[in-house]
Amino acid sequence: MPGSRPHVRPPEDGAEVTDADLSSVDWWGAELEGVTFTRCRFHDADLTELVTRRCVFDSCVLTGVRMSGSRHRGSAFLSCRFDRARLIDVVWDGCKLTGSHFPGATLRPLTSTDCDWSWTSLRGADLSGTDLSGQRFREADLTDADLRECDLTGADLDRARMQGAKLRGADLRGAATEAWPWRGLELTGVRLDLPQAVQLAQAHGARVE
C-alpha cells in the first residue's frame, strides 16, 4: 500500500510505548500481549486481524485505522479516537473502551462480551441487531444511534444519552435506565420489564400506585 510503513515492527510483549507516531504501520495479523501505548498516533494504520491480550491504548488516535477481523481480550482502549475507523467483525472480549469516541466508524457486525463502554461517544453509530446484553454503557452518548433489534437485557444504561436513538424491536428487560428521556423515544416493539413500564408511565405524567 502506498505510504505504508511495513518496516516499523510491532513492539515486544510487555513494552511501553509513549508519544510514538505509528501512522500507516502495517501490522496485519500481529499479536500483542501486555503492551501499553500512551498518546500514540495510528493514523491510517493497517491493524487488520490484529490480536491483543491485556494491552492498553491510552489517549491514542486511531483515525482511519483498519481493524477488521481483529480480536481483543482483556485489553483497554481508554479515551481513544476511532474517527472513520473500519471495525468490521471485531471481537471485544472483557475489554474497556471507556471515554473513547467513534465518529464515522463502521462498527458492525461486532462481537462484544463483558465489555465496559461507559462514557463512550457512539453518536449515530449503527449497532443494530447486536447482542450487548449485560454490558456497561453508563453515561454513554448514544444520540441518534441505531439500536434496532439489539439485545440490551441487563445492560447498564444509566444516564446514557438516548435522544433520537432508534430502538424498534430492542430488548431492554432488566437494563438500568435511570434518567432516560422516555417521552422522546420511539418504543414500537421494544420489550420492557415492569419497573421500566412504570418509569415510562411516570414520564408521561401518570400516577402509578
PyMOL CGO cylinders between C-alpha atoms (Angstrom):
from pymol import cmd
from pymol.cgo import CYLINDER

trace = [
    CYLINDER, 0.00, 0.00, 0.00, 1.36, 3.45, -0.90, 0.3, 1, 1, 1, 1, 1, 1,
    CYLINDER, 1.36, 3.45, -0.90, 2.62, 5.30, 2.15, 0.3, 1, 1, 1, 1, 1, 1,
    CYLINDER, 2.62, 5.30, 2.15, 2.58, 2.22, 4.39, 0.3, 1, 1, 1, 1, 1, 1,
    CYLINDER, 2.58, 2.22, 4.39, 5.46, 1.57, 6.79, 0.3, 1, 1, 1, 1, 1, 1,
    CYLINDER, 5.46, 1.57, 6.79, 5.92, -2.21, 6.97, 0.3, 1, 1, 1, 1, 1, 1,
    CYLINDER, 5.92, -2.21, 6.97, 9.44, -1.72, 8.32, 0.3, 1, 1, 1, 1, 1, 1,
    CYLINDER, 9.44, -1.72, 8.32, 8.03, -0.45, 11.63, 0.3, 1, 1, 1, 1, 1, 1,
    CYLINDER, 8.03, -0.45, 11.63, 7.64, -3.67, 13.55, 0.3, 1, 1, 1, 1, 1, 1,
    CYLINDER, 7.64, -3.67, 13.55, 5.21, -4.31, 16.44, 0.3, 1, 1, 1, 1, 1, 1,
    CYLINDER, 5.21, -4.31, 16.44, 6.72, -3.91, 19.93, 0.3, 1, 1, 1, 1, 1, 1,
    CYLINDER, 6.72, -3.91, 19.93, 7.74, -6.85, 22.07, 0.3, 1, 1, 1, 1, 1, 1,
    CYLINDER, 7.74, -6.85, 22.07, 5.39, -8.24, 24.70, 0.3, 1, 1, 1, 1, 1, 1,
    CYLINDER, 5.39, -8.24, 24.70, 5.20, -6.06, 27.80, 0.3, 1, 1, 1, 1, 1, 1,
    CYLINDER, 5.20, -6.06, 27.80, 6.68, -2.98, 26.11, 0.3, 1, 1, 1, 1, 1, 1,
    CYLINDER, 6.68, -2.98, 26.11, 5.63, 0.58, 26.94, 0.3, 1, 1, 1, 1, 1, 1,
    CYLINDER, 5.63, 0.58, 26.94, 5.35, 2.98, 24.01, 0.3, 1, 1, 1, 1, 1, 1,
    CYLINDER, 5.35, 2.98, 24.01, 4.70, 6.70, 24.56, 0.3, 1, 1, 1, 1, 1, 1,
    CYLINDER, 4.70, 6.70, 24.56, 4.05, 9.60, 22.16, 0.3, 1, 1, 1, 1, 1, 1,
    CYLINDER, 4.05, 9.60, 22.16, 5.00, 7.50, 19.13, 0.3, 1, 1, 1, 1, 1, 1,
    CYLINDER, 5.00, 7.50, 19.13, 3.90, 8.25, 15.57, 0.3, 1, 1, 1, 1, 1, 1,
    CYLINDER, 3.90, 8.25, 15.57, 2.77, 4.88, 14.26, 0.3, 1, 1, 1, 1, 1, 1,
    CYLINDER, 2.77, 4.88, 14.26, 0.78, 6.26, 11.34, 0.3, 1, 1, 1, 1, 1, 1,
    CYLINDER, 0.78, 6.26, 11.34, 0.40, 3.92, 8.34, 0.3, 1, 1, 1, 1, 1, 1,
    CYLINDER, 0.40, 3.92, 8.34, 2.13, 0.97, 10.03, 0.3, 1, 1, 1, 1, 1, 1,
    CYLINDER, 2.13, 0.97, 10.03, 1.27, -2.42, 8.57, 0.3, 1, 1, 1, 1, 1, 1,
    CYLINDER, 1.27, -2.42, 8.57, 0.70, -4.78, 11.49, 0.3, 1, 1, 1, 1, 1, 1,
    CYLINDER, 0.70, -4.78, 11.49, -1.68, -7.12, 9.70, 0.3, 1, 1, 1, 1, 1, 1,
    CYLINDER, -1.68, -7.12, 9.70, -2.21, -10.25, 11.80, 0.3, 1, 1, 1, 1, 1, 1,
    CYLINDER, -2.21, -10.25, 11.80, 0.23, -9.16, 14.53, 0.3, 1, 1, 1, 1, 1, 1,
    CYLINDER, 0.23, -9.16, 14.53, -0.16, -10.43, 18.10, 0.3, 1, 1, 1, 1, 1, 1,
    CYLINDER, -0.16, -10.43, 18.10, 0.45, -8.10, 21.04, 0.3, 1, 1, 1, 1, 1, 1,
    CYLINDER, 0.45, -8.10, 21.04, 0.46, -9.07, 24.70, 0.3, 1, 1, 1, 1, 1, 1,
    CYLINDER, 0.46, -9.07, 24.70, 0.78, -6.75, 27.70, 0.3, 1, 1, 1, 1, 1, 1,
    CYLINDER, 0.78, -6.75, 27.70, 1.84, -3.76, 25.57, 0.3, 1, 1, 1, 1, 1, 1,
    CYLINDER, 1.84, -3.76, 25.57, 0.94, -0.22, 26.72, 0.3, 1, 1, 1, 1, 1, 1,
    CYLINDER, 0.94, -0.22, 26.72, 0.55, 2.58, 24.17, 0.3, 1, 1, 1, 1, 1, 1,
    CYLINDER, 0.55, 2.58, 24.17, 0.16, 6.10, 25.58, 0.3, 1, 1, 1, 1, 1, 1,
    CYLINDER, 0.16, 6.10, 25.58, -0.76, 9.09, 23.37, 0.3, 1, 1, 1, 1, 1, 1,
    CYLINDER, -0.76, 9.09, 23.37, 0.32, 7.23, 20.24, 0.3, 1, 1, 1, 1, 1, 1,
    CYLINDER, 0.32, 7.23, 20.24, -0.93, 8.00, 16.72, 0.3, 1, 1, 1, 1, 1, 1,
    CYLINDER, -0.93, 8.00, 16.72, -2.14, 5.23, 14.42, 0.3, 1, 1, 1, 1, 1, 1,
    CYLINDER, -2.14, 5.23, 14.42, -3.48, 7.35, 11.55, 0.3, 1, 1, 1, 1, 1, 1,
    CYLINDER, -3.48, 7.35, 11.55, -4.48, 5.09, 8.61, 0.3, 1, 1, 1, 1, 1, 1,
    CYLINDER, -4.48, 5.09, 8.61, -2.68, 2.11, 10.13, 0.3, 1, 1, 1, 1, 1, 1,
    CYLINDER, -2.68, 2.11, 10.13, -3.45, -1.41, 8.91, 0.3, 1, 1, 1, 1, 1, 1,
    CYLINDER, -3.45, -1.41, 8.91, -4.28, -3.43, 12.02, 0.3, 1, 1, 1, 1, 1, 1,
    CYLINDER, -4.28, -3.43, 12.02, -6.44, -5.97, 10.19, 0.3, 1, 1, 1, 1, 1, 1,
    CYLINDER, -6.44, -5.97, 10.19, -6.76, -9.23, 12.18, 0.3, 1, 1, 1, 1, 1, 1,
    CYLINDER, -6.76, -9.23, 12.18, -4.62, -7.79, 14.97, 0.3, 1, 1, 1, 1, 1, 1,
    CYLINDER, -4.62, -7.79, 14.97, -4.75, -9.80, 18.21, 0.3, 1, 1, 1, 1, 1, 1,
    CYLINDER, -4.75, -9.80, 18.21, -4.28, -8.06, 21.57, 0.3, 1, 1, 1, 1, 1, 1,
    CYLINDER, -4.28, -8.06, 21.57, -4.22, -9.61, 25.01, 0.3, 1, 1, 1, 1, 1, 1,
    CYLINDER, -4.22, -9.61, 25.01, -4.20, -7.42, 28.12, 0.3, 1, 1, 1, 1, 1, 1,
    CYLINDER, -4.20, -7.42, 28.12, -2.92, -4.41, 26.17, 0.3, 1, 1, 1, 1, 1, 1,
    CYLINDER, -2.92, -4.41, 26.17, -3.64, -0.76, 26.95, 0.3, 1, 1, 1, 1, 1, 1,
    CYLINDER, -3.64, -0.76, 26.95, -4.20, 2.03, 24.43, 0.3, 1, 1, 1, 1, 1, 1,
    CYLINDER, -4.20, 2.03, 24.43, -4.44, 5.24, 26.48, 0.3, 1, 1, 1, 1, 1, 1,
    CYLINDER, -4.44, 5.24, 26.48, -5.43, 8.51, 24.75, 0.3, 1, 1, 1, 1, 1, 1,
    CYLINDER, -5.43, 8.51, 24.75, -4.40, 7.15, 21.35, 0.3, 1, 1, 1, 1, 1, 1,
    CYLINDER, -4.40, 7.15, 21.35, -5.60, 8.40, 17.96, 0.3, 1, 1, 1, 1, 1, 1,
    CYLINDER, -5.60, 8.40, 17.96, -6.72, 5.69, 15.55, 0.3, 1, 1, 1, 1, 1, 1,
    CYLINDER, -6.72, 5.69, 15.55, -8.18, 7.87, 12.80, 0.3, 1, 1, 1, 1, 1, 1,
    CYLINDER, -8.18, 7.87, 12.80, -8.88, 5.90, 9.63, 0.3, 1, 1, 1, 1, 1, 1,
    CYLINDER, -8.88, 5.90, 9.63, -7.42, 2.75, 11.13, 0.3, 1, 1, 1, 1, 1, 1,
    CYLINDER, -7.42, 2.75, 11.13, -8.32, -0.61, 9.59, 0.3, 1, 1, 1, 1, 1, 1,
    CYLINDER, -8.32, -0.61, 9.59, -9.01, -3.16, 12.33, 0.3, 1, 1, 1, 1, 1, 1,
    CYLINDER, -9.01, -3.16, 12.33, -11.48, -5.51, 10.65, 0.3, 1, 1, 1, 1, 1, 1,
    CYLINDER, -11.48, -5.51, 10.65, -11.30, -9.07, 11.94, 0.3, 1, 1, 1, 1, 1, 1,
    CYLINDER, -11.30, -9.07, 11.94, -9.19, -8.07, 14.95, 0.3, 1, 1, 1, 1, 1, 1,
    CYLINDER, -9.19, -8.07, 14.95, -9.53, -9.82, 18.32, 0.3, 1, 1, 1, 1, 1, 1,
    CYLINDER, -9.53, -9.82, 18.32, -9.08, -8.16, 21.70, 0.3, 1, 1, 1, 1, 1, 1,
    CYLINDER, -9.08, -8.16, 21.70, -9.13, -9.97, 25.03, 0.3, 1, 1, 1, 1, 1, 1,
    CYLINDER, -9.13, -9.97, 25.03, -8.86, -8.12, 28.34, 0.3, 1, 1, 1, 1, 1, 1,
    CYLINDER, -8.86, -8.12, 28.34, -7.50, -5.03, 26.58, 0.3, 1, 1, 1, 1, 1, 1,
    CYLINDER, -7.50, -5.03, 26.58, -8.33, -1.37, 27.29, 0.3, 1, 1, 1, 1, 1, 1,
    CYLINDER, -8.33, -1.37, 27.29, -8.87, 1.45, 24.81, 0.3, 1, 1, 1, 1, 1, 1,
    CYLINDER, -8.87, 1.45, 24.81, -9.19, 4.47, 27.10, 0.3, 1, 1, 1, 1, 1, 1,
    CYLINDER, -9.19, 4.47, 27.10, -10.18, 7.92, 25.76, 0.3, 1, 1, 1, 1, 1, 1,
    CYLINDER, -10.18, 7.92, 25.76, -9.13, 6.94, 22.24, 0.3, 1, 1, 1, 1, 1, 1,
    CYLINDER, -9.13, 6.94, 22.24, -10.32, 8.38, 18.91, 0.3, 1, 1, 1, 1, 1, 1,
    CYLINDER, -10.32, 8.38, 18.91, -11.60, 5.95, 16.28, 0.3, 1, 1, 1, 1, 1, 1,
    CYLINDER, -11.60, 5.95, 16.28, -12.65, 8.53, 13.67, 0.3, 1, 1, 1, 1, 1, 1,
    CYLINDER, -12.65, 8.53, 13.67, -13.70, 6.79, 10.42, 0.3, 1, 1, 1, 1, 1, 1,
    CYLINDER, -13.70, 6.79, 10.42, -12.18, 3.52, 11.65, 0.3, 1, 1, 1, 1, 1, 1,
    CYLINDER, -12.18, 3.52, 11.65, -13.14, 0.23, 9.97, 0.3, 1, 1, 1, 1, 1, 1,
    CYLINDER, -13.14, 0.23, 9.97, -14.05, -2.11, 12.80, 0.3, 1, 1, 1, 1, 1, 1,
    CYLINDER, -14.05, -2.11, 12.80, -15.94, -4.78, 10.91, 0.3, 1, 1, 1, 1, 1, 1,
    CYLINDER, -15.94, -4.78, 10.91, -16.19, -8.19, 12.60, 0.3, 1, 1, 1, 1, 1, 1,
    CYLINDER, -16.19, -8.19, 12.60, -14.11, -7.13, 15.62, 0.3, 1, 1, 1, 1, 1, 1,
    CYLINDER, -14.11, -7.13, 15.62, -14.29, -9.26, 18.77, 0.3, 1, 1, 1, 1, 1, 1,
    CYLINDER, -14.29, -9.26, 18.77, -14.13, -7.36, 22.07, 0.3, 1, 1, 1, 1, 1, 1,
    CYLINDER, -14.13, -7.36, 22.07, -13.89, -9.79, 24.99, 0.3, 1, 1, 1, 1, 1, 1,
    CYLINDER, -13.89, -9.79, 24.99, -13.68, -8.36, 28.50, 0.3, 1, 1, 1, 1, 1, 1,
    CYLINDER, -13.68, -8.36, 28.50, -12.43, -5.01, 27.19, 0.3, 1, 1, 1, 1, 1, 1,
    CYLINDER, -12.43, -5.01, 27.19, -12.70, -1.45, 28.49, 0.3, 1, 1, 1, 1, 1, 1,
    CYLINDER, -12.70, -1.45, 28.49, -13.48, 1.23, 25.91, 0.3, 1, 1, 1, 1, 1, 1,
    CYLINDER, -13.48, 1.23, 25.91, -14.36, 3.96, 28.40, 0.3, 1, 1, 1, 1, 1, 1,
    CYLINDER, -14.36, 3.96, 28.40, -14.28, 7.54, 27.14, 0.3, 1, 1, 1, 1, 1, 1,
    CYLINDER, -14.28, 7.54, 27.14, -13.47, 6.59, 23.54, 0.3, 1, 1, 1, 1, 1, 1,
    CYLINDER, -13.47, 6.59, 23.54, -15.08, 8.28, 20.51, 0.3, 1, 1, 1, 1, 1, 1,
    CYLINDER, -15.08, 8.28, 20.51, -16.22, 6.56, 17.31, 0.3, 1, 1, 1, 1, 1, 1,
    CYLINDER, -16.22, 6.56, 17.31, -17.35, 9.30, 14.88, 0.3, 1, 1, 1, 1, 1, 1,
    CYLINDER, -17.35, 9.30, 14.88, -17.95, 7.88, 11.41, 0.3, 1, 1, 1, 1, 1, 1,
    CYLINDER, -17.95, 7.88, 11.41, -16.64, 4.44, 12.42, 0.3, 1, 1, 1, 1, 1, 1,
    CYLINDER, -16.64, 4.44, 12.42, -18.03, 1.23, 10.89, 0.3, 1, 1, 1, 1, 1, 1,
    CYLINDER, -18.03, 1.23, 10.89, -18.76, -0.97, 13.89, 0.3, 1, 1, 1, 1, 1, 1,
    CYLINDER, -18.76, -0.97, 13.89, -20.89, -3.89, 12.79, 0.3, 1, 1, 1, 1, 1, 1,
    CYLINDER, -20.89, -3.89, 12.79, -21.02, -6.73, 12.72, 0.3, 1, 1, 1, 1, 1, 1,
    CYLINDER, -21.02, -6.73, 12.72, -19.23, -6.96, 16.05, 0.3, 1, 1, 1, 1, 1, 1,
    CYLINDER, -19.23, -6.96, 16.05, -18.99, -9.36, 18.95, 0.3, 1, 1, 1, 1, 1, 1,
    CYLINDER, -18.99, -9.36, 18.95, -18.82, -7.73, 22.37, 0.3, 1, 1, 1, 1, 1, 1,
    CYLINDER, -18.82, -7.73, 22.37, -18.78, -9.76, 25.58, 0.3, 1, 1, 1, 1, 1, 1,
    CYLINDER, -18.78, -9.76, 25.58, -18.50, -8.43, 29.14, 0.3, 1, 1, 1, 1, 1, 1,
    CYLINDER, -18.50, -8.43, 29.14, -17.21, -5.02, 28.00, 0.3, 1, 1, 1, 1, 1, 1,
    CYLINDER, -17.21, -5.02, 28.00, -17.37, -1.54, 29.50, 0.3, 1, 1, 1, 1, 1, 1,
    CYLINDER, -17.37, -1.54, 29.50, -18.49, 1.15, 27.03, 0.3, 1, 1, 1, 1, 1, 1,
    CYLINDER, -18.49, 1.15, 27.03, -19.16, 3.80, 29.70, 0.3, 1, 1, 1, 1, 1, 1,
    CYLINDER, -19.16, 3.80, 29.70, -18.65, 7.45, 28.71, 0.3, 1, 1, 1, 1, 1, 1,
    CYLINDER, -18.65, 7.45, 28.71, -18.07, 6.49, 25.09, 0.3, 1, 1, 1, 1, 1, 1,
    CYLINDER, -18.07, 6.49, 25.09, -19.41, 8.59, 22.23, 0.3, 1, 1, 1, 1, 1, 1,
    CYLINDER, -19.41, 8.59, 22.23, -21.36, 6.38, 19.83, 0.3, 1, 1, 1, 1, 1, 1,
    CYLINDER, -21.36, 6.38, 19.83, -23.43, 9.15, 18.29, 0.3, 1, 1, 1, 1, 1, 1,
    CYLINDER, -23.43, 9.15, 18.29, -25.13, 7.93, 15.13, 0.3, 1, 1, 1, 1, 1, 1,
    CYLINDER, -25.13, 7.93, 15.13, -23.43, 4.52, 15.34, 0.3, 1, 1, 1, 1, 1, 1,
    CYLINDER, -23.43, 4.52, 15.34, -25.09, 1.54, 13.67, 0.3, 1, 1, 1, 1, 1, 1,
    CYLINDER, -25.09, 1.54, 13.67, -25.26, -1.22, 16.28, 0.3, 1, 1, 1, 1, 1, 1,
    CYLINDER, -25.26, -1.22, 16.28, -28.49, -2.75, 15.04, 0.3, 1, 1, 1, 1, 1, 1,
    CYLINDER, -28.49, -2.75, 15.04, -29.07, -6.41, 15.78, 0.3, 1, 1, 1, 1, 1, 1,
    CYLINDER, -29.07, -6.41, 15.78, -26.08, -6.64, 18.13, 0.3, 1, 1, 1, 1, 1, 1,
    CYLINDER, -26.08, -6.64, 18.13, -26.03, -8.63, 21.36, 0.3, 1, 1, 1, 1, 1, 1,
    CYLINDER, -26.03, -8.63, 21.36, -24.95, -6.11, 24.01, 0.3, 1, 1, 1, 1, 1, 1,
    CYLINDER, -24.95, -6.11, 24.01, -26.59, -7.85, 26.95, 0.3, 1, 1, 1, 1, 1, 1,
    CYLINDER, -26.59, -7.85, 26.95, -25.12, -7.29, 30.40, 0.3, 1, 1, 1, 1, 1, 1,
    CYLINDER, -25.12, -7.29, 30.40, -22.64, -4.66, 29.29, 0.3, 1, 1, 1, 1, 1, 1,
    CYLINDER, -22.64, -4.66, 29.29, -21.95, -1.18, 30.62, 0.3, 1, 1, 1, 1, 1, 1,
    CYLINDER, -21.95, -1.18, 30.62, -22.99, 1.96, 28.76, 0.3, 1, 1, 1, 1, 1, 1,
    CYLINDER, -22.99, 1.96, 28.76, -23.24, 4.25, 31.78, 0.3, 1, 1, 1, 1, 1, 1,
    CYLINDER, -23.24, 4.25, 31.78, -23.37, 7.90, 30.62, 0.3, 1, 1, 1, 1, 1, 1,
    CYLINDER, -23.37, 7.90, 30.62, -22.52, 6.85, 27.06, 0.3, 1, 1, 1, 1, 1, 1,
    CYLINDER, -22.52, 6.85, 27.06, -23.63, 9.15, 24.24, 0.3, 1, 1, 1, 1, 1, 1,
    CYLINDER, -23.63, 9.15, 24.24, -25.98, 7.08, 22.08, 0.3, 1, 1, 1, 1, 1, 1,
    CYLINDER, -25.98, 7.08, 22.08, -27.67, 10.06, 20.46, 0.3, 1, 1, 1, 1, 1, 1,
    CYLINDER, -27.67, 10.06, 20.46, -29.17, 9.03, 17.08, 0.3, 1, 1, 1, 1, 1, 1,
    CYLINDER, -29.17, 9.03, 17.08, -27.60, 5.56, 17.39, 0.3, 1, 1, 1, 1, 1, 1,
    CYLINDER, -27.60, 5.56, 17.39, -29.30, 2.66, 15.61, 0.3, 1, 1, 1, 1, 1, 1,
    CYLINDER, -29.30, 2.66, 15.61, -30.12, 0.10, 18.30, 0.3, 1, 1, 1, 1, 1, 1,
    CYLINDER, -30.12, 0.10, 18.30, -32.97, -1.64, 16.48, 0.3, 1, 1, 1, 1, 1, 1,
    CYLINDER, -32.97, -1.64, 16.48, -33.36, -5.32, 17.40, 0.3, 1, 1, 1, 1, 1, 1,
    CYLINDER, -33.36, -5.32, 17.40, -30.45, -5.06, 19.88, 0.3, 1, 1, 1, 1, 1, 1,
    CYLINDER, -30.45, -5.06, 19.88, -30.32, -7.35, 22.90, 0.3, 1, 1, 1, 1, 1, 1,
    CYLINDER, -30.32, -7.35, 22.90, -29.72, -4.95, 25.78, 0.3, 1, 1, 1, 1, 1, 1,
    CYLINDER, -29.72, -4.95, 25.78, -31.05, -7.18, 28.55, 0.3, 1, 1, 1, 1, 1, 1,
    CYLINDER, -31.05, -7.18, 28.55, -29.31, -6.49, 31.85, 0.3, 1, 1, 1, 1, 1, 1,
    CYLINDER, -29.31, -6.49, 31.85, -27.17, -3.72, 30.37, 0.3, 1, 1, 1, 1, 1, 1,
    CYLINDER, -27.17, -3.72, 30.37, -26.18, -0.69, 32.46, 0.3, 1, 1, 1, 1, 1, 1,
    CYLINDER, -26.18, -0.69, 32.46, -27.60, 2.26, 30.53, 0.3, 1, 1, 1, 1, 1, 1,
    CYLINDER, -27.60, 2.26, 30.53, -27.96, 4.63, 33.46, 0.3, 1, 1, 1, 1, 1, 1,
    CYLINDER, -27.96, 4.63, 33.46, -27.85, 8.26, 32.34, 0.3, 1, 1, 1, 1, 1, 1,
    CYLINDER, -27.85, 8.26, 32.34, -26.99, 7.31, 28.77, 0.3, 1, 1, 1, 1, 1, 1,
    CYLINDER, -26.99, 7.31, 28.77, -27.86, 9.99, 26.23, 0.3, 1, 1, 1, 1, 1, 1,
    CYLINDER, -27.86, 9.99, 26.23, -30.60, 8.42, 24.10, 0.3, 1, 1, 1, 1, 1, 1,
    CYLINDER, -30.60, 8.42, 24.10, -32.12, 11.33, 22.19, 0.3, 1, 1, 1, 1, 1, 1,
    CYLINDER, -32.12, 11.33, 22.19, -33.05, 10.23, 18.69, 0.3, 1, 1, 1, 1, 1, 1,
    CYLINDER, -33.05, 10.23, 18.69, -31.87, 6.66, 19.25, 0.3, 1, 1, 1, 1, 1, 1,
    CYLINDER, -31.87, 6.66, 19.25, -33.68, 4.04, 17.14, 0.3, 1, 1, 1, 1, 1, 1,
    CYLINDER, -33.68, 4.04, 17.14, -34.96, 1.31, 19.45, 0.3, 1, 1, 1, 1, 1, 1,
    CYLINDER, -34.96, 1.31, 19.45, -37.62, -0.54, 17.45, 0.3, 1, 1, 1, 1, 1, 1,
    CYLINDER, -37.62, -0.54, 17.45, -37.64, -4.18, 18.48, 0.3, 1, 1, 1, 1, 1, 1,
    CYLINDER, -37.64, -4.18, 18.48, -34.87, -3.83, 21.09, 0.3, 1, 1, 1, 1, 1, 1,
    CYLINDER, -34.87, -3.83, 21.09, -34.99, -5.90, 24.29, 0.3, 1, 1, 1, 1, 1, 1,
    CYLINDER, -34.99, -5.90, 24.29, -34.42, -3.69, 27.36, 0.3, 1, 1, 1, 1, 1, 1,
    CYLINDER, -34.42, -3.69, 27.36, -35.64, -6.04, 30.07, 0.3, 1, 1, 1, 1, 1, 1,
    CYLINDER, -35.64, -6.04, 30.07, -33.51, -5.83, 33.19, 0.3, 1, 1, 1, 1, 1, 1,
    CYLINDER, -33.51, -5.83, 33.19, -31.46, -2.91, 31.84, 0.3, 1, 1, 1, 1, 1, 1,
    CYLINDER, -31.46, -2.91, 31.84, -30.65, 0.02, 34.14, 0.3, 1, 1, 1, 1, 1, 1,
    CYLINDER, -30.65, 0.02, 34.14, -32.35, 3.05, 32.57, 0.3, 1, 1, 1, 1, 1, 1,
    CYLINDER, -32.35, 3.05, 32.57, -32.12, 5.80, 35.18, 0.3, 1, 1, 1, 1, 1, 1,
    CYLINDER, -32.12, 5.80, 35.18, -32.68, 9.35, 33.88, 0.3, 1, 1, 1, 1, 1, 1,
    CYLINDER, -32.68, 9.35, 33.88, -33.79, 8.23, 30.42, 0.3, 1, 1, 1, 1, 1, 1,
    CYLINDER, -33.79, 8.23, 30.42, -35.74, 10.69, 28.22, 0.3, 1, 1, 1, 1, 1, 1,
    CYLINDER, -35.74, 10.69, 28.22, -38.68, 8.29, 27.93, 0.3, 1, 1, 1, 1, 1, 1,
    CYLINDER, -38.68, 8.29, 27.93, -41.08, 10.86, 26.49, 0.3, 1, 1, 1, 1, 1, 1,
    CYLINDER, -41.08, 10.86, 26.49, -38.89, 11.46, 23.44, 0.3, 1, 1, 1, 1, 1, 1,
    CYLINDER, -38.89, 11.46, 23.44, -38.25, 7.83, 22.50, 0.3, 1, 1, 1, 1, 1, 1,
    CYLINDER, -38.25, 7.83, 22.50, -39.93, 5.74, 19.82, 0.3, 1, 1, 1, 1, 1, 1,
    CYLINDER, -39.93, 5.74, 19.82, -40.64, 2.46, 21.57, 0.3, 1, 1, 1, 1, 1, 1,
    CYLINDER, -40.64, 2.46, 21.57, -42.56, 0.45, 18.98, 0.3, 1, 1, 1, 1, 1, 1,
    CYLINDER, -42.56, 0.45, 18.98, -41.90, -3.24, 19.58, 0.3, 1, 1, 1, 1, 1, 1,
    CYLINDER, -41.90, -3.24, 19.58, -39.48, -2.58, 22.46, 0.3, 1, 1, 1, 1, 1, 1,
    CYLINDER, -39.48, -2.58, 22.46, -39.58, -5.16, 25.25, 0.3, 1, 1, 1, 1, 1, 1,
    CYLINDER, -39.58, -5.16, 25.25, -39.70, -3.64, 28.75, 0.3, 1, 1, 1, 1, 1, 1,
    CYLINDER, -39.70, -3.64, 28.75, -39.91, -5.07, 32.25, 0.3, 1, 1, 1, 1, 1, 1,
    CYLINDER, -39.91, -5.07, 32.25, -42.35, -3.84, 34.90, 0.3, 1, 1, 1, 1, 1, 1,
    CYLINDER, -42.35, -3.84, 34.90, -40.07, -1.21, 36.55, 0.3, 1, 1, 1, 1, 1, 1,
    CYLINDER, -40.07, -1.21, 36.55, -39.31, 0.28, 33.13, 0.3, 1, 1, 1, 1, 1, 1,
    CYLINDER, -39.31, 0.28, 33.13, -43.00, 0.35, 32.29, 0.3, 1, 1, 1, 1, 1, 1,
    CYLINDER, -43.00, 0.35, 32.29, -43.56, 2.32, 35.48, 0.3, 1, 1, 1, 1, 1, 1,
    CYLINDER, -43.56, 2.32, 35.48, -40.78, 4.77, 34.55, 0.3, 1, 1, 1, 1, 1, 1,
    CYLINDER, -40.78, 4.77, 34.55, -42.39, 5.21, 31.13, 0.3, 1, 1, 1, 1, 1, 1,
    CYLINDER, -42.39, 5.21, 31.13, -45.81, 5.85, 32.62, 0.3, 1, 1, 1, 1, 1, 1,
    CYLINDER, -45.81, 5.85, 32.62, -44.44, 8.36, 35.13, 0.3, 1, 1, 1, 1, 1, 1,
    CYLINDER, -44.44, 8.36, 35.13, -42.56, 10.17, 32.36, 0.3, 1, 1, 1, 1, 1, 1,
    CYLINDER, -42.56, 10.17, 32.36, -45.92, 10.71, 30.67, 0.3, 1, 1, 1, 1, 1, 1,
    CYLINDER, -45.92, 10.71, 30.67, -47.44, 12.11, 33.83, 0.3, 1, 1, 1, 1, 1, 1,
    CYLINDER, -47.44, 12.11, 33.83, -49.19, 9.02, 35.14, 0.3, 1, 1, 1, 1, 1, 1,
    CYLINDER, -49.19, 9.02, 35.14, -49.51, 8.36, 38.86, 0.3, 1, 1, 1, 1, 1, 1,
    CYLINDER, -49.51, 8.36, 38.86, -48.53, 4.76, 39.49, 0.3, 1, 1, 1, 1, 1, 1,
    CYLINDER, -48.53, 4.76, 39.49, -49.89, 3.43, 42.75, 0.3, 1, 1, 1, 1, 1, 1,
]
cmd.load_cgo(trace, "trace")
